Each structure stands twice: as structure tokens, then as C-alpha cells.
Amino acid sequence: MLILDRDGVINFDSDDFIKSADEWQPIPFSLAAIAQFKRAGWLVAVATNQSGIARGYYDRLALRAMHRKLNQLLVSEFNVQLDWLCYAPYLSDQPNVARKPLTGMLRQISLTLNRPLQQQIMVGDTLADIQAAQAVGMRPYLVRSGKGERTLAAHPELAKHLPVYDDLAAVAAGLLTQSKE
């Protein structure tokens, strides 16, 4: 099983937030990478913090439109679907069990897909993604896309302890090549 963060892993991120389906644009080859994992038999889920809802930048309908666009592109271009997608609409200064670095979304995915989290892979671009994965015994992978470069600059020790890839396509190339060996 593979759990992905959304912004910065699947789609381009912005410090001004992604507020609409028009602003939601996939990172090149990220959707193809998801399709590669799906075709190789992996379950693929998304766990995404979406504090823009609590901040009033967009509402749940706009978020659903973004996720509908993601799913429609996966189906129309690659004939695959995500196995699950969940989000936490809370502010970081109002801790909620669902919001990463806490583990509620990951545990929800585990229960929904009936898979243990231990030794599964989580791909993210922030320290919160890494911390959430580690807290439940997952294997975190950091991507440089999105906020990944900033995360590495602030926490250079991560590069010594984690697999670090340029983007999701590079993760797919690395992991799927390893699994064939």
C-alpha cells in the first residue's frame, strides 16, 4: 500500500494555497506514476491536510471539485482510480487527530482498505508527512517537489535517514524497479 500527500506530491503546491479545480494542476508524470503503482497491484490512497477550508480560502465543494478533477484525469488518461482519499480541513494551531503529523487519516485509510500501516510507504514533501508516517511504523519517502526542498533545507538530517527522490515519478521508478528484482 502507498499513501500519498497531495499538494507538492501529486499536484503543484502554492504558499497561497490551491483554491480551485482550475488552480489544481498535476506535477508532470505524477498521475502516470500513480497509474504505474496501480497496474503493479498496489493500493494507492491520499491523505492531505487542507487548512485552506478552515482559513476560508475555499470550501468543501471547491475541494471536492479538485478531487473530482484528480480522479477524472486518472480515469480518462490511465483508466485507474485511487483506492481512498481523505482530508483534514483543520488549522495547524488547532490540533486534530486527523491532521498530520497526527495519524488519524492514516489510521482511517488502514481501516478502510483493511491493510496494516506497518512497513507500508508514505510519500510526502513536509516534516508533518514524515512524522505521521514514522508514528505508525510506515516507511516515509521524501520528495523534493512541492515543499520538499524547503523541508530538506530546514532538516538536512532527513537525507541521511530517508529515501529522498525528486518527485513521485522518481519514487515509482525506484520502487517498481526494486520490486521486480
SERO-577380 format. One line per 10 residues: number of its first residue (from 1); for each residue z, x negated, y negated of N, C-alpha, C, O, CB. Coordinates in Angstrom, 1 decimal. Glycine has a CB too. Layout:
BEGIN
NUM) Z:X:Y:Z:X:Y:Z:X:Y:Z:X:Y:Z:X:Y ~ ...
***
This chain:
BEGIN
1) 0.0:-0.9:1.2:0.0:0.0:0.0:0.0:-0.9:-1.2:0.6:-1.9:-1.3:1.2:1.0:0.0 ~ -0.7:-0.4:-2.2:-0.8:-1.1:-3.5:-0.4:-0.2:-4.6:-1.0:0.9:-4.7:-2.3:-1.7:-3.7 ~ 0.5:-0.6:-5.5:0.9:0.2:-6.6:0.4:-0.6:-7.9:0.7:-1.8:-8.0:2.4:0.5:-6.6 ~ -0.3:0.1:-8.7:-0.8:-0.5:-10.0:-0.1:0.1:-11.2:0.1:1.3:-11.3:-2.3:-0.3:-10.0 ~ 0.1:-0.8:-12.2:0.4:-0.3:-13.5:-1.0:0.2:-14.0:-2.0:-0.2:-13.5:1.0:-1.4:-14.4 ~ -1.0:1.0:-15.1:-2.3:1.5:-15.6:-2.8:0.6:-16.8:-3.8:-0.1:-16.6:-2.1:2.9:-16.1 ~ -2.1:0.7:-17.9:-2.6:0.1:-19.2:-2.5:-1.4:-19.0:-1.4:-2.0:-18.7:-1.8:0.5:-20.4 ~ -3.6:-2.1:-19.2:-3.7:-3.6:-19.1:-4.1:-4.0:-17.7:-4.4:-5.2:-17.5:-2.4:-4.1:-19.4 ~ -4.0:-3.1:-16.7:-4.4:-3.5:-15.3:-5.7:-2.8:-15.0:-6.6:-3.4:-14.5:-3.3:-3.1:-14.3 ~ -5.7:-1.4:-15.2:-6.9:-0.6:-14.9:-7.8:-0.5:-16.1:-9.0:-0.6:-16.1:-6.5:0.7:-14.3
11) -7.1:-0.2:-17.2:-7.8:0.1:-18.5:-7.3:-0.9:-19.6:-6.3:-1.5:-19.5:-7.7:1.5:-18.9 ~ -8.2:-1.0:-20.6:-7.8:-1.9:-21.7:-6.5:-1.3:-22.4:-6.4:0.0:-22.4:-8.9:-1.9:-22.8 ~ -5.6:-2.1:-22.8:-4.4:-1.7:-23.5:-4.5:-1.9:-25.0:-5.5:-2.5:-25.5:-3.2:-2.5:-22.9 ~ -3.6:-1.3:-25.7:-3.6:-1.4:-27.2:-2.2:-1.4:-27.7:-1.4:-0.5:-27.2:-4.5:-0.4:-27.9 ~ -1.8:-2.2:-28.6:-0.5:-2.1:-29.2:-0.3:-0.8:-30.0:0.8:-0.4:-30.3:-0.2:-3.3:-30.2 ~ -1.5:-0.2:-30.3:-1.4:1.1:-31.0:-1.5:2.3:-30.0:-1.6:3.5:-30.4:-2.6:1.2:-31.9 ~ -1.4:2.0:-28.7:-1.4:3.0:-27.6:-2.8:3.5:-27.4:-3.6:3.6:-28.3:-0.4:4.1:-28.0 ~ -3.0:3.9:-26.1:-4.2:4.6:-25.7:-3.9:6.1:-25.8:-3.0:6.6:-25.1:-4.7:4.2:-24.3 ~ -4.5:6.8:-26.8:-4.0:8.2:-27.1:-5.0:9.3:-26.7:-4.6:10.5:-26.8:-3.9:8.3:-28.6 ~ -6.1:8.9:-26.1:-7.1:10.0:-25.7:-8.0:9.5:-24.6:-8.1:8.3:-24.4:-7.9:10.5:-27.0
21) -8.7:10.4:-24.0:-9.7:10.0:-23.0:-10.8:9.2:-23.6:-11.3:8.3:-22.9:-10.2:11.3:-22.3 ~ -11.1:9.4:-24.8:-12.2:8.6:-25.5:-11.7:7.2:-25.6:-12.5:6.2:-25.5:-12.5:9.2:-26.8 ~ -10.4:7.0:-25.9:-9.9:5.6:-26.1:-9.6:4.9:-24.8:-9.6:3.7:-24.7:-8.6:5.7:-26.9 ~ -9.5:5.7:-23.7:-9.2:5.1:-22.4:-10.5:4.5:-21.8:-11.5:5.3:-21.5:-8.7:6.2:-21.4 ~ -10.6:3.2:-21.7:-11.8:2.5:-21.2:-11.4:1.6:-20.1:-10.5:0.7:-20.3:-12.5:1.8:-22.4 ~ -12.0:1.6:-19.0:-11.6:0.7:-17.9:-12.0:-0.7:-18.2:-13.0:-1.0:-18.8:-12.3:1.2:-16.6 ~ -11.1:-1.6:-17.7:-11.4:-3.0:-17.7:-12.6:-3.3:-16.8:-12.6:-2.7:-15.7:-10.1:-3.9:-17.4 ~ -13.6:-4.1:-17.2:-14.7:-4.3:-16.3:-14.2:-4.7:-14.8:-13.4:-5.6:-14.7:-15.6:-5.4:-16.8 ~ -14.8:-4.0:-13.9:-14.6:-4.2:-12.5:-13.3:-3.8:-11.9:-13.0:-3.9:-10.7:-14.8:-5.7:-12.2 ~ -12.4:-3.2:-12.8:-11.1:-2.7:-12.2:-11.3:-1.5:-11.3:-10.7:-1.4:-10.3:-10.2:-2.3:-13.4
31) -12.2:-0.6:-11.6:-12.5:0.6:-10.8:-13.1:0.1:-9.5:-12.8:0.6:-8.4:-13.3:1.6:-11.5 ~ -14.0:-0.8:-9.6:-14.6:-1.4:-8.3:-13.6:-2.0:-7.5:-13.7:-2.0:-6.2:-15.7:-2.4:-8.7 ~ -12.6:-2.7:-8.1:-11.5:-3.3:-7.3:-10.7:-2.3:-6.6:-10.4:-2.4:-5.4:-10.6:-4.1:-8.2 ~ -10.4:-1.1:-7.3:-9.7:-0.1:-6.6:-10.5:0.4:-5.4:-10.0:0.7:-4.3:-9.4:1.1:-7.6 ~ -11.8:0.6:-5.6:-12.7:1.1:-4.5:-12.7:0.1:-3.4:-12.7:0.5:-2.2:-14.1:1.3:-5.0 ~ -12.6:-1.2:-3.7:-12.6:-2.2:-2.6:-11.3:-2.1:-1.8:-11.4:-2.1:-0.5:-12.7:-3.6:-3.1 ~ -10.2:-1.9:-2.4:-8.9:-1.7:-1.7:-9.0:-0.4:-0.9:-8.6:-0.4:0.3:-7.8:-1.6:-2.7 ~ -9.5:0.7:-1.4:-9.6:1.9:-0.7:-10.5:1.8:0.5:-10.1:2.3:1.6:-10.1:3.1:-1.6 ~ -11.6:1.2:0.4:-12.5:1.0:1.5:-12.0:0.1:2.6:-12.4:0.1:3.7:-13.9:0.5:1.0 ~ -11.1:-0.8:2.2:-10.4:-1.7:3.1:-9.2:-1.0:3.8:-8.5:-1.6:4.6:-10.0:-3.0:2.5
41) -9.0:0.3:3.5:-7.9:1.0:4.2:-6.6:1.0:3.4:-5.6:1.5:4.0:-7.7:0.5:5.5 ~ -6.5:0.5:2.2:-5.2:0.5:1.5:-5.0:1.9:0.9:-5.9:2.6:0.4:-5.3:-0.6:0.4 ~ -3.7:2.3:0.8:-3.3:3.3:-0.1:-3.1:2.7:-1.5:-2.6:1.6:-1.6:-1.9:4.0:0.4 ~ -3.6:3.4:-2.5:-3.5:2.9:-3.9:-2.9:4.0:-4.8:-3.4:5.1:-4.8:-4.9:2.5:-4.4 ~ -1.8:3.6:-5.4:-1.1:4.5:-6.3:-1.0:3.9:-7.7:-1.1:2.6:-7.8:0.3:4.9:-5.8 ~ -0.7:4.7:-8.7:-0.4:4.2:-10.1:0.9:4.6:-10.5:1.3:5.8:-10.3:-1.6:4.7:-11.0 ~ 1.7:3.7:-11.2:3.0:4.0:-11.8:2.9:3.5:-13.2:2.8:2.3:-13.4:4.2:3.4:-11.0 ~ 2.9:4.4:-14.2:2.7:4.0:-15.6:3.7:4.5:-16.5:4.0:5.8:-16.6:1.3:4.4:-16.0 ~ 4.3:3.7:-17.4:5.1:4.1:-18.5:4.2:4.6:-19.6:3.2:4.0:-19.9:6.0:2.9:-19.0 ~ 4.6:5.8:-20.1:3.8:6.4:-21.1:4.7:6.9:-22.3:4.8:8.1:-22.5:2.9:7.6:-20.6
51) 5.3:6.0:-23.0:6.2:6.4:-24.0:5.5:7.0:-25.2:6.2:7.5:-26.1:7.0:5.1:-24.5 ~ 4.2:6.9:-25.3:3.5:7.5:-26.4:3.7:9.0:-26.5:3.6:9.6:-27.5:2.0:7.2:-26.2 ~ 4.0:9.6:-25.3:4.3:11.0:-25.3:5.6:11.3:-26.1:5.7:12.1:-27.0:4.5:11.6:-23.9 ~ 6.7:10.5:-25.8:8.0:10.7:-26.5:7.8:10.3:-28.0:8.6:10.9:-28.8:9.0:9.8:-25.8 ~ 7.0:9.4:-28.3:6.8:9.0:-29.7:5.9:10.0:-30.5:5.8:9.9:-31.7:6.1:7.6:-29.7 ~ 5.3:11.0:-29.8:4.5:12.0:-30.4:3.1:11.5:-30.7:2.4:12.1:-31.5:5.1:12.4:-31.7 ~ 2.6:10.4:-30.1:1.3:9.9:-30.4:0.2:10.7:-29.6:-0.9:10.8:-30.1:1.2:8.4:-29.9 ~ 0.6:11.3:-28.5:-0.3:12.2:-27.7:0.6:13.0:-26.9:1.8:12.8:-26.7:-1.3:11.3:-26.9 ~ 0.0:14.1:-26.3:0.8:15.0:-25.5:0.4:14.9:-24.0:-0.5:14.1:-23.6:0.7:16.4:-26.0 ~ 1.0:15.6:-23.2:0.7:15.6:-21.7:-0.7:16.0:-21.4:-1.3:15.6:-20.4:1.7:16.5:-21.0
61) -1.2:16.9:-22.2:-2.6:17.4:-22.0:-3.6:16.2:-22.2:-4.5:16.0:-21.5:-3.0:18.5:-22.9 ~ -3.3:15.4:-23.3:-4.2:14.2:-23.5:-4.0:13.2:-22.4:-5.0:12.6:-22.0:-3.8:13.6:-24.9 ~ -2.8:13.1:-21.9:-2.6:12.1:-20.8:-3.3:12.6:-19.5:-3.9:11.8:-18.8:-1.1:12.0:-20.5 ~ -3.2:13.9:-19.3:-4.0:14.5:-18.1:-5.5:14.2:-18.3:-6.2:13.9:-17.3:-3.7:16.0:-18.0 ~ -6.0:14.3:-19.5:-7.4:14.1:-19.7:-7.8:12.6:-19.4:-8.8:12.3:-18.9:-7.8:14.5:-21.2 ~ -6.9:11.7:-19.8:-7.1:10.3:-19.5:-7.1:10.1:-18.0:-8.0:9.4:-17.4:-6.0:9.4:-20.1 ~ -6.2:10.7:-17.3:-6.1:10.5:-15.8:-7.3:11.2:-15.1:-7.8:10.8:-14.1:-4.8:11.0:-15.3 ~ -7.7:12.4:-15.7:-8.9:13.0:-15.1:-10.1:12.1:-15.3:-10.9:12.1:-14.3:-9.1:14.4:-15.8 ~ -10.2:11.5:-16.4:-11.4:10.6:-16.6:-11.3:9.4:-15.6:-12.3:9.1:-15.0:-11.4:10.0:-18.0 ~ -10.1:8.8:-15.4:-10.0:7.8:-14.4:-10.4:8.3:-13.0:-11.2:7.6:-12.3:-8.5:7.3:-14.3
71) -9.9:9.4:-12.6:-10.3:9.9:-11.3:-11.7:10.3:-11.2:-12.4:10.1:-10.1:-9.4:11.2:-10.9 ~ -12.3:10.9:-12.2:-13.7:11.3:-12.2:-14.6:10.1:-12.1:-15.6:10.1:-11.3:-14.1:12.1:-13.4 ~ -14.3:9.0:-12.8:-15.0:7.8:-12.6:-14.9:7.2:-11.2:-15.9:6.7:-10.7:-14.6:6.7:-13.7 ~ -13.7:7.2:-10.7:-13.6:6.7:-9.3:-14.4:7.4:-8.3:-15.1:6.9:-7.4:-12.1:6.7:-8.9 ~ -14.4:8.8:-8.5:-15.2:9.6:-7.5:-16.7:9.5:-7.8:-17.5:9.3:-6.9:-14.8:11.1:-7.7 ~ -17.1:9.6:-9.1:-18.6:9.6:-9.3:-19.2:8.2:-9.1:-20.3:8.1:-8.6:-18.8:10.0:-10.8 ~ -18.5:7.1:-9.4:-19.1:5.8:-9.2:-18.8:5.2:-7.9:-19.6:4.4:-7.4:-18.6:4.9:-10.3 ~ -17.7:5.5:-7.2:-17.4:4.8:-6.0:-17.0:5.7:-4.8:-16.8:5.3:-3.7:-16.2:3.9:-6.3 ~ -16.9:7.1:-5.1:-16.6:8.0:-4.0:-15.2:7.7:-3.4:-15.1:7.8:-2.2:-17.7:8.0:-3.0 ~ -14.2:7.3:-4.2:-12.9:7.1:-3.8:-11.9:7.8:-4.7:-12.3:8.2:-5.9:-12.5:5.6:-3.7
81) -10.7:8.0:-4.3:-9.7:8.6:-5.2:-8.4:7.9:-5.0:-8.1:7.2:-4.0:-9.4:10.1:-4.8 ~ -7.6:7.9:-6.1:-6.2:7.4:-6.0:-5.4:8.2:-5.0:-5.7:9.4:-4.9:-5.5:7.3:-7.4 ~ -4.5:7.6:-4.3:-3.6:8.4:-3.4:-2.5:9.1:-4.2:-2.0:10.1:-3.8:-3.0:7.5:-2.4 ~ -2.0:8.5:-5.3:-1.0:9.2:-6.1:-1.0:8.5:-7.5:-1.3:7.3:-7.6:0.4:9.0:-5.4 ~ -0.6:9.3:-8.5:-0.4:8.7:-9.8:0.8:9.4:-10.4:0.9:10.6:-10.4:-1.7:9.0:-10.7 ~ 1.7:8.6:-11.0:2.8:9.2:-11.7:3.1:8.5:-13.0:2.7:7.3:-13.1:4.1:9.2:-10.8 ~ 3.8:9.1:-13.9:4.0:8.5:-15.2:5.5:8.8:-15.6:6.0:9.8:-15.2:3.0:9.0:-16.2 ~ 6.0:8.0:-16.5:7.3:8.2:-17.1:7.0:8.3:-18.7:6.7:7.4:-19.3:8.3:7.0:-16.8 ~ 7.3:9.5:-19.2:7.0:9.7:-20.6:8.2:9.4:-21.6:8.3:10.0:-22.6:6.6:11.2:-20.8 ~ 9.0:8.5:-21.2:10.3:8.2:-21.9:10.2:6.9:-22.7:9.4:6.0:-22.5:11.4:8.1:-20.9
91) 11.0:6.9:-23.8:11.1:5.7:-24.6:11.9:4.6:-23.9:12.8:4.9:-23.0:11.8:6.0:-26.0 ~ 11.6:3.4:-24.2:12.3:2.2:-23.6:13.8:2.2:-24.0:14.6:1.7:-23.2:11.7:0.9:-23.9 ~ 14.2:2.7:-25.2:15.6:2.7:-25.6:16.3:3.9:-25.1:17.5:4.1:-25.4:15.7:2.6:-27.1 ~ 15.7:4.8:-24.3:16.3:5.9:-23.7:16.1:5.7:-22.2:15.3:6.4:-21.6:15.8:7.3:-24.2 ~ 16.9:4.8:-21.5:16.6:4.5:-20.1:16.6:5.8:-19.3:17.5:6.7:-19.4:17.6:3.6:-19.6 ~ 15.6:5.9:-18.4:15.5:7.0:-17.5:15.1:6.3:-16.2:14.3:5.3:-16.1:14.4:8.0:-17.9 ~ 15.6:6.8:-15.1:15.4:6.2:-13.8:13.9:6.1:-13.4:13.5:5.2:-12.6:16.1:7.1:-12.7 ~ 13.1:6.9:-14.0:11.6:6.9:-13.7:11.0:5.7:-14.4:10.0:5.1:-13.9:11.0:8.2:-14.1 ~ 11.4:5.3:-15.6:10.7:4.3:-16.4:11.0:2.9:-15.9:12.1:2.5:-15.7:11.2:4.5:-17.9 ~ 9.9:2.2:-15.7:10.0:0.8:-15.3:10.7:0.0:-16.5:10.4:0.3:-17.6:8.6:0.2:-15.0
101) 11.6:-0.9:-16.2:11.9:-1.6:-15.0:12.7:-0.9:-14.0:13.0:-1.5:-12.9:12.5:-2.9:-15.3 ~ 13.2:0.3:-14.2:13.9:1.1:-13.2:12.9:1.5:-12.2:11.7:1.4:-12.4:14.7:2.3:-13.8 ~ 13.3:2.1:-11.1:12.5:2.2:-9.9:12.1:3.6:-9.5:11.6:3.8:-8.4:13.1:1.5:-8.7 ~ 12.4:4.6:-10.3:12.2:6.0:-9.9:10.7:6.3:-9.5:10.5:7.0:-8.5:12.6:6.8:-11.0 ~ 9.8:5.8:-10.3:8.4:6.1:-10.0:8.0:5.4:-8.7:7.3:6.0:-7.9:7.5:5.6:-11.1 ~ 8.4:4.2:-8.5:8.1:3.5:-7.2:8.7:4.2:-6.0:8.0:4.4:-5.0:8.6:2.1:-7.2 ~ 9.9:4.7:-6.2:10.5:5.4:-5.1:9.8:6.8:-4.8:9.7:7.2:-3.7:12.0:5.7:-5.4 ~ 9.4:7.4:-5.9:8.6:8.7:-5.8:7.3:8.4:-5.0:7.0:9.2:-4.1:8.3:9.3:-7.2 ~ 6.6:7.4:-5.3:5.4:7.0:-4.6:5.7:6.8:-3.1:5.0:7.3:-2.2:4.7:5.8:-5.2 ~ 6.8:6.0:-2.8:7.1:5.8:-1.4:7.4:7.1:-0.7:6.9:7.2:0.5:8.4:4.9:-1.4
111) 8.1:8.0:-1.3:8.4:9.3:-0.6:7.2:10.1:-0.4:6.9:10.7:0.6:9.5:10.0:-1.4 ~ 6.4:10.2:-1.5:5.2:11.0:-1.5:4.2:10.5:-0.4:3.6:11.3:0.3:4.5:11.0:-2.8 ~ 4.0:9.2:-0.3:3.0:8.6:0.6:3.6:8.2:1.9:2.9:7.7:2.8:2.3:7.4:-0.1 ~ 4.9:8.4:2.0:5.6:8.1:3.3:5.4:6.7:3.7:5.1:6.4:4.9:5.2:9.1:4.4 ~ 5.6:5.8:2.8:5.5:4.4:3.1:6.7:3.6:2.5:7.1:3.9:1.4:4.1:3.8:2.5 ~ 7.2:2.7:3.2:8.3:1.9:2.6:7.8:1.0:1.5:6.6:0.6:1.5:9.0:1.0:3.7 ~ 8.6:0.6:0.6:8.2:-0.2:-0.5:8.3:-1.7:-0.2:7.5:-2.5:-0.8:9.0:0.1:-1.8 ~ 9.2:-2.1:0.7:9.4:-3.5:1.0:8.1:-4.1:1.5:7.4:-3.7:2.3:10.5:-3.6:2.1 ~ 7.8:-5.3:0.8:6.7:-6.1:1.1:5.3:-5.5:0.7:4.3:-6.1:1.0:6.7:-6.5:2.6 ~ 5.3:-4.4:0.1:4.1:-3.8:-0.5:3.8:-4.5:-1.8:4.7:-5.3:-2.3:4.2:-2.3:-0.7
121) 2.7:-4.3:-2.3:2.2:-5.1:-3.5:2.2:-4.2:-4.8:1.7:-3.1:-4.7:0.9:-5.7:-3.3 ~ 2.7:-4.8:-5.8:2.6:-4.1:-7.2:1.9:-5.1:-8.1:2.3:-6.2:-8.2:4.1:-3.7:-7.7 ~ 0.9:-4.5:-8.8:0.2:-5.3:-9.8:0.5:-4.8:-11.2:0.3:-3.6:-11.5:-1.4:-5.3:-9.5 ~ 1.0:-5.7:-12.0:1.3:-5.3:-13.4:1.0:-6.4:-14.4:0.6:-7.5:-14.0:2.7:-4.9:-13.5 ~ 1.2:-6.1:-15.7:1.0:-7.1:-16.7:2.2:-7.3:-17.6:2.2:-8.0:-18.6:-0.1:-6.6:-17.6 ~ 3.4:-6.7:-17.2:4.6:-6.9:-18.0:5.8:-7.2:-17.2:5.7:-7.1:-16.0:4.9:-5.6:-18.8 ~ 6.8:-7.7:-17.8:8.0:-8.1:-17.1:8.6:-6.8:-16.5:9.2:-6.9:-15.4:9.0:-8.7:-18.1 ~ 8.5:-5.7:-17.1:9.1:-4.5:-16.6:8.4:-4.1:-15.2:9.1:-3.7:-14.3:8.9:-3.3:-17.5 ~ 7.1:-4.4:-15.1:6.4:-4.1:-13.8:7.0:-5.1:-12.8:7.2:-4.6:-11.6:4.9:-4.4:-14.0 ~ 7.1:-6.3:-13.1:7.6:-7.3:-12.2:9.0:-7.0:-11.7:9.4:-7.0:-10.5:7.6:-8.8:-12.8
131) 9.9:-6.7:-12.7:11.3:-6.4:-12.4:11.4:-5.1:-11.5:12.2:-5.1:-10.6:12.1:-6.2:-13.7 ~ 10.6:-4.1:-11.8:10.7:-2.9:-10.9:10.3:-3.2:-9.5:10.9:-2.8:-8.5:9.8:-1.8:-11.5 ~ 9.2:-4.0:-9.4:8.7:-4.4:-8.0:9.8:-5.2:-7.3:10.1:-4.9:-6.1:7.4:-5.2:-8.1 ~ 10.4:-6.2:-7.9:11.4:-7.0:-7.3:12.6:-6.2:-6.9:13.2:-6.5:-5.9:11.8:-8.1:-8.2 ~ 13.0:-5.2:-7.7:14.2:-4.5:-7.4:14.1:-3.7:-6.1:15.1:-3.3:-5.6:14.5:-3.5:-8.6 ~ 12.9:-3.3:-5.7:12.8:-2.6:-4.5:12.1:-3.4:-3.3:11.7:-2.8:-2.3:11.9:-1.3:-4.7 ~ 12.1:-4.7:-3.5:11.6:-5.6:-2.4:10.1:-5.6:-2.3:9.6:-6.1:-1.3:12.2:-5.1:-1.2 ~ 9.4:-5.2:-3.4:7.9:-5.3:-3.3:7.5:-6.8:-3.7:8.3:-7.6:-4.2:7.3:-4.3:-4.3 ~ 6.2:-7.1:-3.5:5.7:-8.4:-3.9:4.9:-8.2:-5.2:3.8:-7.6:-5.2:4.7:-8.9:-2.7 ~ 5.5:-8.6:-6.3:4.8:-8.4:-7.6:3.7:-9.5:-7.8:3.8:-10.6:-7.5:5.7:-8.5:-8.7
141) 2.6:-9.0:-8.4:1.4:-9.8:-8.8:1.3:-9.6:-10.3:1.3:-8.4:-10.7:0.1:-9.5:-8.0 ~ 1.1:-10.6:-11.0:0.9:-10.5:-12.5:-0.6:-10.8:-12.8:-1.2:-11.7:-12.3:1.8:-11.5:-13.2 ~ -1.1:-9.9:-13.7:-2.5:-10.1:-14.2:-2.4:-10.6:-15.6:-1.5:-10.2:-16.4:-3.4:-8.9:-14.0 ~ -3.3:-11.5:-16.0:-3.4:-12.0:-17.4:-4.0:-10.9:-18.3:-3.8:-11.0:-19.6:-4.2:-13.2:-17.5 ~ -4.7:-10.0:-17.8:-5.3:-8.9:-18.6:-4.2:-8.1:-19.3:-3.0:-8.2:-18.9:-6.2:-8.0:-17.8 ~ -4.5:-7.3:-20.3:-3.5:-6.5:-20.9:-2.5:-7.4:-21.6:-2.9:-8.2:-22.4:-2.8:-5.5:-19.9 ~ -1.2:-7.1:-21.3:-0.2:-7.9:-21.9:0.3:-9.1:-21.1:1.3:-9.7:-21.3:1.0:-7.0:-22.2 ~ -0.5:-9.4:-20.0:-0.2:-10.4:-19.1:0.0:-11.8:-19.7:0.9:-12.5:-19.4:-1.2:-10.5:-18.0 ~ -1.0:-12.2:-20.6:-0.9:-13.5:-21.3:0.4:-13.6:-22.1:1.1:-14.6:-22.1:-2.1:-13.7:-22.2 ~ 0.8:-12.5:-22.8:2.0:-12.5:-23.6:3.2:-12.6:-22.7:4.2:-13.3:-23.0:2.1:-11.2:-24.5
151) 3.2:-11.9:-21.6:4.3:-11.9:-20.6:4.5:-13.4:-20.1:5.6:-13.8:-20.0:4.0:-11.0:-19.4 ~ 3.4:-14.0:-19.8:3.5:-15.4:-19.3:4.0:-16.4:-20.4:4.7:-17.3:-20.1:2.1:-15.9:-18.8 ~ 3.5:-16.1:-21.6:4.0:-17.0:-22.7:5.5:-16.8:-23.0:6.2:-17.8:-23.2:3.2:-16.6:-24.0 ~ 6.0:-15.6:-22.8:7.4:-15.4:-23.0:8.3:-15.8:-21.8:9.4:-16.1:-22.0:7.6:-13.9:-23.3 ~ 7.6:-15.8:-20.7:8.4:-16.1:-19.4:7.5:-17.0:-18.5:7.0:-16.6:-17.5:8.7:-14.7:-18.6 ~ 7.3:-18.2:-19.0:6.5:-19.2:-18.2:6.9:-19.4:-16.8:6.1:-19.8:-16.0:6.4:-20.5:-19.0 ~ 8.2:-19.2:-16.5:8.7:-19.4:-15.2:8.1:-18.5:-14.2:8.1:-18.7:-13.0:10.2:-19.3:-15.1 ~ 7.5:-17.3:-14.6:6.9:-16.4:-13.7:5.7:-17.0:-13.0:5.5:-16.7:-11.8:6.4:-15.2:-14.5 ~ 5.0:-17.9:-13.6:3.8:-18.5:-13.0:4.2:-19.4:-11.8:3.4:-19.7:-10.9:3.1:-19.4:-14.0 ~ 5.5:-19.8:-11.8:6.0:-20.7:-10.7:6.4:-19.8:-9.5:6.4:-20.4:-8.3:7.2:-21.5:-11.1
161) 6.7:-18.6:-9.7:7.3:-17.7:-8.6:6.4:-16.6:-8.2:6.7:-15.9:-7.2:8.6:-17.2:-9.1 ~ 5.3:-16.3:-8.9:4.5:-15.1:-8.6:3.0:-15.5:-8.5:2.6:-16.5:-9.1:4.7:-14.1:-9.7 ~ 2.3:-14.8:-7.7:0.8:-14.9:-7.8:0.3:-14.4:-9.2:0.7:-13.3:-9.6:0.1:-14.1:-6.6 ~ -0.5:-15.1:-9.9:-1.0:-14.8:-11.2:-2.5:-14.8:-11.1:-3.1:-15.8:-10.7:-0.5:-15.7:-12.3 ~ -3.1:-13.7:-11.5:-4.6:-13.6:-11.5:-5.1:-13.2:-12.8:-4.3:-12.6:-13.7:-5.0:-12.5:-10.4 ~ -6.4:-13.4:-13.1:-7.0:-13.0:-14.4:-6.9:-11.5:-14.6:-6.6:-11.0:-15.7:-8.4:-13.5:-14.5 ~ -7.3:-10.7:-13.5:-7.4:-9.3:-13.7:-7.4:-8.6:-12.3:-7.2:-9.3:-11.3:-8.7:-8.9:-14.4 ~ -7.5:-7.3:-12.2:-7.4:-6.6:-11.0:-8.5:-7.0:-10.0:-8.3:-7.1:-8.8:-7.4:-5.1:-11.2 ~ -9.7:-7.2:-10.6:-10.8:-7.7:-9.7:-10.5:-9.0:-9.0:-10.9:-9.1:-7.8:-12.1:-7.8:-10.5 ~ -9.9:-9.9:-9.7:-9.5:-11.2:-9.1:-8.4:-11.0:-8.0:-8.4:-11.7:-7.0:-9.0:-12.2:-10.2
171) -7.5:-10.0:-8.3:-6.5:-9.7:-7.2:-7.2:-9.2:-6.0:-6.9:-9.6:-4.9:-5.5:-8.7:-7.8 ~ -8.1:-8.3:-6.2:-8.8:-7.7:-5.0:-9.6:-8.8:-4.3:-9.5:-8.9:-3.0:-9.8:-6.6:-5.4 ~ -10.3:-9.7:-5.0:-11.0:-10.8:-4.3:-10.0:-11.7:-3.5:-10.4:-12.0:-2.4:-11.8:-11.6:-5.4 ~ -8.9:-12.0:-4.1:-7.9:-12.8:-3.4:-7.3:-12.2:-2.2:-7.2:-12.8:-1.1:-6.9:-13.3:-4.4 ~ -6.8:-11.0:-2.4:-6.1:-10.3:-1.3:-7.0:-9.9:-0.2:-6.6:-10.0:1.0:-5.3:-9.1:-1.9 ~ -8.1:-9.3:-0.5:-9.0:-8.8:0.5:-9.7:-10.0:1.3:-10.0:-9.8:2.5:-10.1:-7.9:-0.1 ~ -9.8:-11.1:0.7:-10.3:-12.3:1.4:-9.3:-12.8:2.4:-9.6:-13.1:3.5:-10.7:-13.4:0.4 ~ -8.0:-12.8:1.9:-6.9:-13.2:2.7:-6.7:-12.3:3.9:-6.5:-12.8:5.1:-5.6:-13.3:1.9 ~ -6.9:-11.0:3.7:-6.6:-10.1:4.8:-7.7:-10.1:5.9:-7.5:-9.7:7.0:-6.5:-8.6:4.3 ~ -8.9:-10.7:5.5:-10.0:-10.8:6.5:-9.8:-12.1:7.4:-10.3:-12.2:8.5:-11.3:-10.9:5.8
181) -9.0:-13.0:6.9:-8.8:-14.3:7.6:-7.8:-14.2:8.7:-7.6:-15.1:9.4:-8.3:-15.4:6.6
***
